């Protein structure tokens, strides 16, 4: 009886396990303690920043580097310098060891007078418009679900897109319900 009750309690607690999900902010502020990162093809969040250990890389064109967008976006009362996407290049986000992403939210605007679009997400073609044009105070919000991915891809095309990304993730080392009974 005691073993059955333990199993039921564990099942109930695991079913609400997503309550322990955390978020990481990917932006040009991924340097040490949130300082602006230097331009590079691949940026990894440094210790003490909002995206510690997360990497964002331009994988569709290794000759391109991330650069700071033309404006800042405020998320949860904090202002972040945007990343400027290389038009049409596939990008890869990699979570730190032991962490998996469950969702990503892009806050995006183009640096042009016309729309851009999210054209690929995690290997699938999509057509999500980025209708905000040079409007950093009112960015387009695009939400995509992930099925516990340690790494995934995305591509913005049509126009250069400036964005921040909020990744919701689970730390498998701290999520006790992944352990066996």
C-alpha angles and dihedrals in degrees: 000000000000091000091050092050090049090051092049092047091048090049092051092048092047091051089061092040092115087072085081094057116128134200134230123198115219113200140118084284092079094109125106110315090353097306116152111276120233118251110276141144090246127030124192121194111248129223112291097020129113092256101040110178096000116124128206116190137176099234100165094065114022091190092065125085132202114255134186114274122239093260149013131261123209117221123176092350093305122108117224130190108239126239114236111224122222103243109257097354117132114239131201129210116200122192122219117265112290095019128105129191121236099177143003128203119196119204101197147167132173122243088222137070093256139058127281126194144214098239102174133028125180092340095312126110114241137166107213109160123227096209096170107098117194088331106127093167091059108032126177111259118217119181123195127181121224128198100229095298123178090196134015141165138231137177130202113197144172094047135018107273124208113205152147121221127213111204118196110206145169123227104224091198091061099036098094095190090072087070119092123245 
